């Protein structure tokens, strides 16, 4: 009996949870709870997705800055290396050019000395034998004239 009275009192007292009246009400409450949970999960997923998008955007910006800095450093290194190589080549070419200029100057100097020696020797021969020098000059002039007509 007490049990029957307790049930009746529970139903008549306000503020206490009454027992579900039917299965359909239970299903509706379960459905509403699932919809609320799904809505909360969807909202949380949307927030997480936006956070991932923001993180990816920041990562893209960071990578772009890194690549720009890396390419700048690579270009600077290439300039430094090419400048160094150019300086070494300039030094090497300058040394070779200086060496060639020195050899050319030496060759011209030697040729000039030999030309002066030859001229002095011819003058000495002409002083010792003037008729022979005259005959040699005549023969050389004749040969030059013959070669000039053929050309």
Phi and psi in radians as a Rosetta constraint file:
Dihedral C 1 N 2 CA 2 C 2 CIRCULARHARMONIC -1.062 0.35
Dihedral N 2 CA 2 C 2 N 3 CIRCULARHARMONIC -0.557 0.35
Dihedral C 2 N 3 CA 3 C 3 CIRCULARHARMONIC -1.193 0.35
Dihedral N 3 CA 3 C 3 N 4 CIRCULARHARMONIC -0.701 0.35
Dihedral C 3 N 4 CA 4 C 4 CIRCULARHARMONIC -1.165 0.35
Dihedral N 4 CA 4 C 4 N 5 CIRCULARHARMONIC -0.677 0.35
Dihedral C 4 N 5 CA 5 C 5 CIRCULARHARMONIC -1.180 0.35
Dihedral N 5 CA 5 C 5 N 6 CIRCULARHARMONIC -0.686 0.35
Dihedral C 5 N 6 CA 6 C 6 CIRCULARHARMONIC -1.099 0.35
Dihedral N 6 CA 6 C 6 N 7 CIRCULARHARMONIC -0.708 0.35
Dihedral C 6 N 7 CA 7 C 7 CIRCULARHARMONIC -1.159 0.35
Dihedral N 7 CA 7 C 7 N 8 CIRCULARHARMONIC -0.749 0.35
Dihedral C 7 N 8 CA 8 C 8 CIRCULARHARMONIC -1.149 0.35
Dihedral N 8 CA 8 C 8 N 9 CIRCULARHARMONIC -0.655 0.35
Dihedral C 8 N 9 CA 9 C 9 CIRCULARHARMONIC -1.202 0.35
Dihedral N 9 CA 9 C 9 N 10 CIRCULARHARMONIC -0.682 0.35
Dihedral C 9 N 10 CA 10 C 10 CIRCULARHARMONIC -1.120 0.35
Dihedral N 10 CA 10 C 10 N 11 CIRCULARHARMONIC -0.622 0.35
Dihedral C 10 N 11 CA 11 C 11 CIRCULARHARMONIC -1.330 0.35
Dihedral N 11 CA 11 C 11 N 12 CIRCULARHARMONIC -0.543 0.35
Dihedral C 11 N 12 CA 12 C 12 CIRCULARHARMONIC -1.523 0.35
Dihedral N 12 CA 12 C 12 N 13 CIRCULARHARMONIC -0.318 0.35
Dihedral C 12 N 13 CA 13 C 13 CIRCULARHARMONIC -1.461 0.35
Dihedral N 13 CA 13 C 13 N 14 CIRCULARHARMONIC 2.222 0.35
Dihedral C 13 N 14 CA 14 C 14 CIRCULARHARMONIC -1.344 0.35
Dihedral N 14 CA 14 C 14 N 15 CIRCULARHARMONIC 2.689 0.35
Dihedral C 14 N 15 CA 15 C 15 CIRCULARHARMONIC 1.602 0.35
Dihedral N 15 CA 15 C 15 N 16 CIRCULARHARMONIC -0.303 0.35
Dihedral C 15 N 16 CA 16 C 16 CIRCULARHARMONIC -1.679 0.35
Dihedral N 16 CA 16 C 16 N 17 CIRCULARHARMONIC 2.611 0.35
Dihedral C 16 N 17 CA 17 C 17 CIRCULARHARMONIC -1.258 0.35
Dihedral N 17 CA 17 C 17 N 18 CIRCULARHARMONIC 2.054 0.35
Dihedral C 17 N 18 CA 18 C 18 CIRCULARHARMONIC -1.336 0.35
Dihedral N 18 CA 18 C 18 N 19 CIRCULARHARMONIC 2.735 0.35
Dihedral C 18 N 19 CA 19 C 19 CIRCULARHARMONIC -1.207 0.35
Dihedral N 19 CA 19 C 19 N 20 CIRCULARHARMONIC 2.578 0.35
Dihedral C 19 N 20 CA 20 C 20 CIRCULARHARMONIC -1.009 0.35
Dihedral N 20 CA 20 C 20 N 21 CIRCULARHARMONIC 2.370 0.35
Dihedral C 20 N 21 CA 21 C 21 CIRCULARHARMONIC -1.339 0.35
Dihedral N 21 CA 21 C 21 N 22 CIRCULARHARMONIC -0.568 0.35
Dihedral C 21 N 22 CA 22 C 22 CIRCULARHARMONIC -2.666 0.35
Dihedral N 22 CA 22 C 22 N 23 CIRCULARHARMONIC 2.955 0.35
Dihedral C 22 N 23 CA 23 C 23 CIRCULARHARMONIC -1.224 0.35
Dihedral N 23 CA 23 C 23 N 24 CIRCULARHARMONIC -0.602 0.35
Dihedral C 23 N 24 CA 24 C 24 CIRCULARHARMONIC -1.144 0.35
Dihedral N 24 CA 24 C 24 N 25 CIRCULARHARMONIC -0.610 0.35
Dihedral C 24 N 25 CA 25 C 25 CIRCULARHARMONIC -1.163 0.35
Dihedral N 25 CA 25 C 25 N 26 CIRCULARHARMONIC -0.670 0.35
Dihedral C 25 N 26 CA 26 C 26 CIRCULARHARMONIC -1.126 0.35
Dihedral N 26 CA 26 C 26 N 27 CIRCULARHARMONIC -0.745 0.35
Dihedral C 26 N 27 CA 27 C 27 CIRCULARHARMONIC -1.120 0.35
Dihedral N 27 CA 27 C 27 N 28 CIRCULARHARMONIC -0.723 0.35
Dihedral C 27 N 28 CA 28 C 28 CIRCULARHARMONIC -1.116 0.35
Dihedral N 28 CA 28 C 28 N 29 CIRCULARHARMONIC -0.741 0.35
Dihedral C 28 N 29 CA 29 C 29 CIRCULARHARMONIC -1.147 0.35
Dihedral N 29 CA 29 C 29 N 30 CIRCULARHARMONIC -0.694 0.35
Dihedral C 29 N 30 CA 30 C 30 CIRCULARHARMONIC -1.112 0.35
Dihedral N 30 CA 30 C 30 N 31 CIRCULARHARMONIC -0.727 0.35
Dihedral C 30 N 31 CA 31 C 31 CIRCULARHARMONIC -1.091 0.35
Dihedral N 31 CA 31 C 31 N 32 CIRCULARHARMONIC -0.780 0.35
Dihedral C 31 N 32 CA 32 C 32 CIRCULARHARMONIC -1.108 0.35
Dihedral N 32 CA 32 C 32 N 33 CIRCULARHARMONIC -0.684 0.35
Dihedral C 32 N 33 CA 33 C 33 CIRCULARHARMONIC -1.157 0.35
Dihedral N 33 CA 33 C 33 N 34 CIRCULARHARMONIC -0.701 0.35
Dihedral C 33 N 34 CA 34 C 34 CIRCULARHARMONIC -1.161 0.35
Dihedral N 34 CA 34 C 34 N 35 CIRCULARHARMONIC -0.724 0.35
Dihedral C 34 N 35 CA 35 C 35 CIRCULARHARMONIC -1.088 0.35
Dihedral N 35 CA 35 C 35 N 36 CIRCULARHARMONIC -0.716 0.35
Dihedral C 35 N 36 CA 36 C 36 CIRCULARHARMONIC -1.152 0.35
Dihedral N 36 CA 36 C 36 N 37 CIRCULARHARMONIC -0.738 0.35
Dihedral C 36 N 37 CA 37 C 37 CIRCULARHARMONIC -1.134 0.35
Dihedral N 37 CA 37 C 37 N 38 CIRCULARHARMONIC -0.717 0.35
Dihedral C 37 N 38 CA 38 C 38 CIRCULARHARMONIC -1.137 0.35
Dihedral N 38 CA 38 C 38 N 39 CIRCULARHARMONIC -0.711 0.35
Dihedral C 38 N 39 CA 39 C 39 CIRCULARHARMONIC -1.114 0.35
Dihedral N 39 CA 39 C 39 N 40 CIRCULARHARMONIC -0.754 0.35
Dihedral C 39 N 40 CA 40 C 40 CIRCULARHARMONIC -1.112 0.35
Dihedral N 40 CA 40 C 40 N 41 CIRCULARHARMONIC -0.709 0.35
Dihedral C 40 N 41 CA 41 C 41 CIRCULARHARMONIC -1.160 0.35
Dihedral N 41 CA 41 C 41 N 42 CIRCULARHARMONIC -0.685 0.35
Dihedral C 41 N 42 CA 42 C 42 CIRCULARHARMONIC -1.128 0.35
Dihedral N 42 CA 42 C 42 N 43 CIRCULARHARMONIC -0.762 0.35
Dihedral C 42 N 43 CA 43 C 43 CIRCULARHARMONIC -1.101 0.35
Dihedral N 43 CA 43 C 43 N 44 CIRCULARHARMONIC -0.776 0.35
Dihedral C 43 N 44 CA 44 C 44 CIRCULARHARMONIC -1.121 0.35
Dihedral N 44 CA 44 C 44 N 45 CIRCULARHARMONIC -0.700 0.35
Dihedral C 44 N 45 CA 45 C 45 CIRCULARHARMONIC -1.135 0.35
Dihedral N 45 CA 45 C 45 N 46 CIRCULARHARMONIC -0.692 0.35
Dihedral C 45 N 46 CA 46 C 46 CIRCULARHARMONIC -1.124 0.35
Dihedral N 46 CA 46 C 46 N 47 CIRCULARHARMONIC -0.728 0.35
Dihedral C 46 N 47 CA 47 C 47 CIRCULARHARMONIC -1.113 0.35
Dihedral N 47 CA 47 C 47 N 48 CIRCULARHARMONIC -0.777 0.35
Dihedral C 47 N 48 CA 48 C 48 CIRCULARHARMONIC -1.107 0.35
Dihedral N 48 CA 48 C 48 N 49 CIRCULARHARMONIC -0.705 0.35
Dihedral C 48 N 49 CA 49 C 49 CIRCULARHARMONIC -1.100 0.35
Dihedral N 49 CA 49 C 49 N 50 CIRCULARHARMONIC -0.729 0.35
Dihedral C 49 N 50 CA 50 C 50 CIRCULARHARMONIC -1.132 0.35
Dihedral N 50 CA 50 C 50 N 51 CIRCULARHARMONIC -0.669 0.35
Dihedral C 50 N 51 CA 51 C 51 CIRCULARHARMONIC -1.116 0.35
Dihedral N 51 CA 51 C 51 N 52 CIRCULARHARMONIC -0.700 0.35
Dihedral C 51 N 52 CA 52 C 52 CIRCULARHARMONIC -1.140 0.35
Dihedral N 52 CA 52 C 52 N 53 CIRCULARHARMONIC -0.733 0.35
Dihedral C 52 N 53 CA 53 C 53 CIRCULARHARMONIC -1.050 0.35
Dihedral N 53 CA 53 C 53 N 54 CIRCULARHARMONIC -0.778 0.35
Dihedral C 53 N 54 CA 54 C 54 CIRCULARHARMONIC -1.093 0.35
Dihedral N 54 CA 54 C 54 N 55 CIRCULARHARMONIC -0.748 0.35
Dihedral C 54 N 55 CA 55 C 55 CIRCULARHARMONIC -1.095 0.35
Dihedral N 55 CA 55 C 55 N 56 CIRCULARHARMONIC -0.731 0.35
Dihedral C 55 N 56 CA 56 C 56 CIRCULARHARMONIC -1.141 0.35
Dihedral N 56 CA 56 C 56 N 57 CIRCULARHARMONIC -0.680 0.35
Dihedral C 56 N 57 CA 57 C 57 CIRCULARHARMONIC -1.110 0.35
Dihedral N 57 CA 57 C 57 N 58 CIRCULARHARMONIC -0.765 0.35
Dihedral C 57 N 58 CA 58 C 58 CIRCULARHARMONIC -1.122 0.35
Dihedral N 58 CA 58 C 58 N 59 CIRCULARHARMONIC -0.683 0.35
Dihedral C 58 N 59 CA 59 C 59 CIRCULARHARMONIC -1.119 0.35
Dihedral N 59 CA 59 C 59 N 60 CIRCULARHARMONIC -0.713 0.35
Dihedral C 59 N 60 CA 60 C 60 CIRCULARHARMONIC -1.068 0.35
Dihedral N 60 CA 60 C 60 N 61 CIRCULARHARMONIC -0.778 0.35
Dihedral C 60 N 61 CA 61 C 61 CIRCULARHARMONIC -1.115 0.35
Dihedral N 61 CA 61 C 61 N 62 CIRCULARHARMONIC -0.725 0.35
Dihedral C 61 N 62 CA 62 C 62 CIRCULARHARMONIC -1.113 0.35
Dihedral N 62 CA 62 C 62 N 63 CIRCULARHARMONIC -0.765 0.35
Dihedral C 62 N 63 CA 63 C 63 CIRCULARHARMONIC -1.124 0.35
Dihedral N 63 CA 63 C 63 N 64 CIRCULARHARMONIC -0.673 0.35
Dihedral C 63 N 64 CA 64 C 64 CIRCULARHARMONIC -1.105 0.35
Dihedral N 64 CA 64 C 64 N 65 CIRCULARHARMONIC -0.761 0.35
Dihedral C 64 N 65 CA 65 C 65 CIRCULARHARMONIC -1.127 0.35
Dihedral N 65 CA 65 C 65 N 66 CIRCULARHARMONIC -0.707 0.35
Dihedral C 65 N 66 CA 66 C 66 CIRCULARHARMONIC -1.099 0.35
Dihedral N 66 CA 66 C 66 N 67 CIRCULARHARMONIC -0.786 0.35
Dihedral C 66 N 67 CA 67 C 67 CIRCULARHARMONIC -1.140 0.35
Dihedral N 67 CA 67 C 67 N 68 CIRCULARHARMONIC -0.686 0.35
Dihedral C 67 N 68 CA 68 C 68 CIRCULARHARMONIC -1.119 0.35
Dihedral N 68 CA 68 C 68 N 69 CIRCULARHARMONIC -0.752 0.35
Dihedral C 68 N 69 CA 69 C 69 CIRCULARHARMONIC -1.174 0.35
Dihedral N 69 CA 69 C 69 N 70 CIRCULARHARMONIC -0.719 0.35
Dihedral C 69 N 70 CA 70 C 70 CIRCULARHARMONIC -1.132 0.35
Dihedral N 70 CA 70 C 70 N 71 CIRCULARHARMONIC -0.727 0.35
Dihedral C 70 N 71 CA 71 C 71 CIRCULARHARMONIC -1.192 0.35
Dihedral N 71 CA 71 C 71 N 72 CIRCULARHARMONIC -0.617 0.35
Dihedral C 71 N 72 CA 72 C 72 CIRCULARHARMONIC -1.114 0.35
Dihedral N 72 CA 72 C 72 N 73 CIRCULARHARMONIC -0.768 0.35
Dihedral C 72 N 73 CA 73 C 73 CIRCULARHARMONIC -1.133 0.35
Dihedral N 73 CA 73 C 73 N 74 CIRCULARHARMONIC -0.691 0.35
Dihedral C 73 N 74 CA 74 C 74 CIRCULARHARMONIC -1.124 0.35
Dihedral N 74 CA 74 C 74 N 75 CIRCULARHARMONIC -0.734 0.35
Dihedral C 74 N 75 CA 75 C 75 CIRCULARHARMONIC -1.132 0.35
Dihedral N 75 CA 75 C 75 N 76 CIRCULARHARMONIC -0.694 0.35
Dihedral C 75 N 76 CA 76 C 76 CIRCULARHARMONIC -1.118 0.35
Dihedral N 76 CA 76 C 76 N 77 CIRCULARHARMONIC -0.753 0.35
Dihedral C 76 N 77 CA 77 C 77 CIRCULARHARMONIC -1.103 0.35
Dihedral N 77 CA 77 C 77 N 78 CIRCULARHARMONIC -0.727 0.35
Dihedral C 77 N 78 CA 78 C 78 CIRCULARHARMONIC -1.104 0.35
Dihedral N 78 CA 78 C 78 N 79 CIRCULARHARMONIC -0.722 0.35
Dihedral C 78 N 79 CA 79 C 79 CIRCULARHARMONIC -1.096 0.35
Dihedral N 79 CA 79 C 79 N 80 CIRCULARHARMONIC -0.749 0.35
Dihedral C 79 N 80 CA 80 C 80 CIRCULARHARMONIC -1.098 0.35
Dihedral N 80 CA 80 C 80 N 81 CIRCULARHARMONIC -0.768 0.35
Dihedral C 80 N 81 CA 81 C 81 CIRCULARHARMONIC -1.139 0.35
Dihedral N 81 CA 81 C 81 N 82 CIRCULARHARMONIC -0.798 0.35
Dihedral C 81 N 82 CA 82 C 82 CIRCULARHARMONIC -1.155 0.35
Dihedral N 82 CA 82 C 82 N 83 CIRCULARHARMONIC -0.625 0.35
Dihedral C 82 N 83 CA 83 C 83 CIRCULARHARMONIC -1.132 0.35
Dihedral N 83 CA 83 C 83 N 84 CIRCULARHARMONIC -0.722 0.35
Dihedral C 83 N 84 CA 84 C 84 CIRCULARHARMONIC -1.125 0.35
Dihedral N 84 CA 84 C 84 N 85 CIRCULARHARMONIC -0.792 0.35
Dihedral C 84 N 85 CA 85 C 85 CIRCULARHARMONIC -1.131 0.35
Dihedral N 85 CA 85 C 85 N 86 CIRCULARHARMONIC -0.730 0.35
Dihedral C 85 N 86 CA 86 C 86 CIRCULARHARMONIC -1.080 0.35
Dihedral N 86 CA 86 C 86 N 87 CIRCULARHARMONIC -0.714 0.35
Dihedral C 86 N 87 CA 87 C 87 CIRCULARHARMONIC -1.112 0.35
Dihedral N 87 CA 87 C 87 N 88 CIRCULARHARMONIC -0.723 0.35
Dihedral C 87 N 88 CA 88 C 88 CIRCULARHARMONIC -1.154 0.35
Dihedral N 88 CA 88 C 88 N 89 CIRCULARHARMONIC -0.737 0.35
Dihedral C 88 N 89 CA 89 C 89 CIRCULARHARMONIC -1.127 0.35
Dihedral N 89 CA 89 C 89 N 90 CIRCULARHARMONIC -0.700 0.35
Dihedral C 89 N 90 CA 90 C 90 CIRCULARHARMONIC -1.085 0.35
Dihedral N 90 CA 90 C 90 N 91 CIRCULARHARMONIC -0.752 0.35
Dihedral C 90 N 91 CA 91 C 91 CIRCULARHARMONIC -1.098 0.35
Dihedral N 91 CA 91 C 91 N 92 CIRCULARHARMONIC -0.772 0.35
Dihedral C 91 N 92 CA 92 C 92 CIRCULARHARMONIC -1.147 0.35
Dihedral N 92 CA 92 C 92 N 93 CIRCULARHARMONIC -0.792 0.35
Dihedral C 92 N 93 CA 93 C 93 CIRCULARHARMONIC -1.146 0.35
Dihedral N 93 CA 93 C 93 N 94 CIRCULARHARMONIC -0.692 0.35
Dihedral C 93 N 94 CA 94 C 94 CIRCULARHARMONIC -1.078 0.35
Dihedral N 94 CA 94 C 94 N 95 CIRCULARHARMONIC -0.720 0.35
Dihedral C 94 N 95 CA 95 C 95 CIRCULARHARMONIC -1.120 0.35
Dihedral N 95 CA 95 C 95 N 96 CIRCULARHARMONIC -0.766 0.35
Dihedral C 95 N 96 CA 96 C 96 CIRCULARHARMONIC -1.136 0.35
Dihedral N 96 CA 96 C 96 N 97 CIRCULARHARMONIC -0.752 0.35
Dihedral C 96 N 97 CA 97 C 97 CIRCULARHARMONIC -1.117 0.35
Dihedral N 97 CA 97 C 97 N 98 CIRCULARHARMONIC -0.738 0.35
Dihedral C 97 N 98 CA 98 C 98 CIRCULARHARMONIC -1.095 0.35
Dihedral N 98 CA 98 C 98 N 99 CIRCULARHARMONIC -0.712 0.35
Dihedral C 98 N 99 CA 99 C 99 CIRCULARHARMONIC -1.125 0.35
Dihedral N 99 CA 99 C 99 N 100 CIRCULARHARMONIC -0.772 0.35
Dihedral C 99 N 100 CA 100 C 100 CIRCULARHARMONIC -1.138 0.35
Dihedral N 100 CA 100 C 100 N 101 CIRCULARHARMONIC -0.717 0.35
Dihedral C 100 N 101 CA 101 C 101 CIRCULARHARMONIC -1.093 0.35
Dihedral N 101 CA 101 C 101 N 102 CIRCULARHARMONIC -0.716 0.35
Dihedral C 101 N 102 CA 102 C 102 CIRCULARHARMONIC -1.115 0.35
Dihedral N 102 CA 102 C 102 N 103 CIRCULARHARMONIC -0.755 0.35
Dihedral C 102 N 103 CA 103 C 103 CIRCULARHARMONIC -1.164 0.35
Dihedral N 103 CA 103 C 103 N 104 CIRCULARHARMONIC -0.685 0.35
Dihedral C 103 N 104 CA 104 C 104 CIRCULARHARMONIC -1.108 0.35
Dihedral N 104 CA 104 C 104 N 105 CIRCULARHARMONIC -0.747 0.35
Dihedral C 104 N 105 CA 105 C 105 CIRCULARHARMONIC -1.100 0.35
Dihedral N 105 CA 105 C 105 N 106 CIRCULARHARMONIC -0.730 0.35
Dihedral C 105 N 106 CA 106 C 106 CIRCULARHARMONIC -1.117 0.35
Dihedral N 106 CA 106 C 106 N 107 CIRCULARHARMONIC -0.732 0.35
Dihedral C 106 N 107 CA 107 C 107 CIRCULARHARMONIC -1.096 0.35
Dihedral N 107 CA 107 C 107 N 108 CIRCULARHARMONIC -0.795 0.35
Dihedral C 107 N 108 CA 108 C 108 CIRCULARHARMONIC -1.102 0.35
Dihedral N 108 CA 108 C 108 N 109 CIRCULARHARMONIC -0.722 0.35
Dihedral C 108 N 109 CA 109 C 109 CIRCULARHARMONIC -1.096 0.35
Dihedral N 109 CA 109 C 109 N 110 CIRCULARHARMONIC -0.780 0.35
Dihedral C 109 N 110 CA 110 C 110 CIRCULARHARMONIC -1.141 0.35
Dihedral N 110 CA 110 C 110 N 111 CIRCULARHARMONIC -0.763 0.35
Dihedral C 110 N 111 CA 111 C 111 CIRCULARHARMONIC -1.101 0.35
Dihedral N 111 CA 111 C 111 N 112 CIRCULARHARMONIC -0.689 0.35
Dihedral C 111 N 112 CA 112 C 112 CIRCULARHARMONIC -1.114 0.35
Dihedral N 112 CA 112 C 112 N 113 CIRCULARHARMONIC -0.732 0.35
Dihedral C 112 N 113 CA 113 C 113 CIRCULARHARMONIC -1.133 0.35
Dihedral N 113 CA 113 C 113 N 114 CIRCULARHARMONIC -0.737 0.35
Dihedral C 113 N 114 CA 114 C 114 CIRCULARHARMONIC -1.158 0.35
Dihedral N 114 CA 114 C 114 N 115 CIRCULARHARMONIC -0.651 0.35
Dihedral C 114 N 115 CA 115 C 115 CIRCULARHARMONIC -1.099 0.35
Dihedral N 115 CA 115 C 115 N 116 CIRCULARHARMONIC -0.735 0.35
Dihedral C 115 N 116 CA 116 C 116 CIRCULARHARMONIC -1.133 0.35
Dihedral N 116 CA 116 C 116 N 117 CIRCULARHARMONIC -0.702 0.35
Dihedral C 116 N 117 CA 117 C 117 CIRCULARHARMONIC -1.118 0.35
Dihedral N 117 CA 117 C 117 N 118 CIRCULARHARMONIC -0.753 0.35
Dihedral C 117 N 118 CA 118 C 118 CIRCULARHARMONIC -1.101 0.35
Dihedral N 118 CA 118 C 118 N 119 CIRCULARHARMONIC -0.756 0.35
Dihedral C 118 N 119 CA 119 C 119 CIRCULARHARMONIC -1.119 0.35
Dihedral N 119 CA 119 C 119 N 120 CIRCULARHARMONIC -0.712 0.35
Dihedral C 119 N 120 CA 120 C 120 CIRCULARHARMONIC -1.145 0.35
Dihedral N 120 CA 120 C 120 N 121 CIRCULARHARMONIC -0.693 0.35
Dihedral C 120 N 121 CA 121 C 121 CIRCULARHARMONIC -1.149 0.35
Dihedral N 121 CA 121 C 121 N 122 CIRCULARHARMONIC -0.738 0.35
Dihedral C 121 N 122 CA 122 C 122 CIRCULARHARMONIC -1.132 0.35
Dihedral N 122 CA 122 C 122 N 123 CIRCULARHARMONIC -0.679 0.35
Dihedral C 122 N 123 CA 123 C 123 CIRCULARHARMONIC -1.118 0.35
Dihedral N 123 CA 123 C 123 N 124 CIRCULARHARMONIC -0.710 0.35
Dihedral C 123 N 124 CA 124 C 124 CIRCULARHARMONIC -1.135 0.35
Dihedral N 124 CA 124 C 124 N 125 CIRCULARHARMONIC -0.705 0.35
Dihedral C 124 N 125 CA 125 C 125 CIRCULARHARMONIC -1.137 0.35
Dihedral N 125 CA 125 C 125 N 126 CIRCULARHARMONIC -0.742 0.35
Dihedral C 125 N 126 CA 126 C 126 CIRCULARHARMONIC -1.130 0.35
Dihedral N 126 CA 126 C 126 N 127 CIRCULARHARMONIC -0.589 0.35
Dihedral C 126 N 127 CA 127 C 127 CIRCULARHARMONIC -1.246 0.35
Dihedral N 127 CA 127 C 127 N 128 CIRCULARHARMONIC -0.645 0.35
Dihedral C 127 N 128 CA 128 C 128 CIRCULARHARMONIC -1.327 0.35
Dihedral N 128 CA 128 C 128 N 129 CIRCULARHARMONIC -0.621 0.35
Dihedral C 128 N 129 CA 129 C 129 CIRCULARHARMONIC -2.389 0.35
Dihedral N 129 CA 129 C 129 N 130 CIRCULARHARMONIC 1.464 0.35
Dihedral C 129 N 130 CA 130 C 130 CIRCULARHARMONIC -1.162 0.35
Dihedral N 130 CA 130 C 130 N 131 CIRCULARHARMONIC -0.623 0.35
Dihedral C 130 N 131 CA 131 C 131 CIRCULARHARMONIC -1.221 0.35
Dihedral N 131 CA 131 C 131 N 132 CIRCULARHARMONIC -0.651 0.35
Dihedral C 131 N 132 CA 132 C 132 CIRCULARHARMONIC -1.137 0.35
Dihedral N 132 CA 132 C 132 N 133 CIRCULARHARMONIC -0.685 0.35
Dihedral C 132 N 133 CA 133 C 133 CIRCULARHARMONIC -1.153 0.35
Dihedral N 133 CA 133 C 133 N 134 CIRCULARHARMONIC -0.693 0.35
Dihedral C 133 N 134 CA 134 C 134 CIRCULARHARMONIC -1.151 0.35
Dihedral N 134 CA 134 C 134 N 135 CIRCULARHARMONIC -0.752 0.35
Dihedral C 134 N 135 CA 135 C 135 CIRCULARHARMONIC -1.124 0.35
Dihedral N 135 CA 135 C 135 N 136 CIRCULARHARMONIC -0.699 0.35
Dihedral C 135 N 136 CA 136 C 136 CIRCULARHARMONIC -1.120 0.35
Dihedral N 136 CA 136 C 136 N 137 CIRCULARHARMONIC -0.734 0.35
Dihedral C 136 N 137 CA 137 C 137 CIRCULARHARMONIC -1.114 0.35
Dihedral N 137 CA 137 C 137 N 138 CIRCULARHARMONIC -0.684 0.35
Dihedral C 137 N 138 CA 138 C 138 CIRCULARHARMONIC -1.132 0.35
Dihedral N 138 CA 138 C 138 N 139 CIRCULARHARMONIC -0.749 0.35
Dihedral C 138 N 139 CA 139 C 139 CIRCULARHARMONIC -1.131 0.35
Dihedral N 139 CA 139 C 139 N 140 CIRCULARHARMONIC -0.736 0.35
Dihedral C 139 N 140 CA 140 C 140 CIRCULARHARMONIC -1.138 0.35
Dihedral N 140 CA 140 C 140 N 141 CIRCULARHARMONIC -0.744 0.35
Dihedral C 140 N 141 CA 141 C 141 CIRCULARHARMONIC -1.066 0.35
Dihedral N 141 CA 141 C 141 N 142 CIRCULARHARMONIC -0.724 0.35
Dihedral C 141 N 142 CA 142 C 142 CIRCULARHARMONIC -1.084 0.35
Dihedral N 142 CA 142 C 142 N 143 CIRCULARHARMONIC -0.773 0.35
Dihedral C 142 N 143 CA 143 C 143 CIRCULARHARMONIC -1.124 0.35
Dihedral N 143 CA 143 C 143 N 144 CIRCULARHARMONIC -0.714 0.35
Dihedral C 143 N 144 CA 144 C 144 CIRCULARHARMONIC -1.108 0.35
Dihedral N 144 CA 144 C 144 N 145 CIRCULARHARMONIC -0.701 0.35
Dihedral C 144 N 145 CA 145 C 145 CIRCULARHARMONIC -1.139 0.35
Dihedral N 145 CA 145 C 145 N 146 CIRCULARHARMONIC -0.724 0.35
Dihedral C 145 N 146 CA 146 C 146 CIRCULARHARMONIC -1.133 0.35
Dihedral N 146 CA 146 C 146 N 147 CIRCULARHARMONIC -0.758 0.35
Dihedral C 146 N 147 CA 147 C 147 CIRCULARHARMONIC -1.170 0.35
Dihedral N 147 CA 147 C 147 N 148 CIRCULARHARMONIC -0.550 0.35
Dihedral C 147 N 148 CA 148 C 148 CIRCULARHARMONIC -1.195 0.35
Dihedral N 148 CA 148 C 148 N 149 CIRCULARHARMONIC -0.587 0.35
Dihedral C 148 N 149 CA 149 C 149 CIRCULARHARMONIC -1.262 0.35
Dihedral N 149 CA 149 C 149 N 150 CIRCULARHARMONIC -0.591 0.35
Dihedral C 149 N 150 CA 150 C 150 CIRCULARHARMONIC -1.213 0.35
Dihedral N 150 CA 150 C 150 N 151 CIRCULARHARMONIC -0.536 0.35
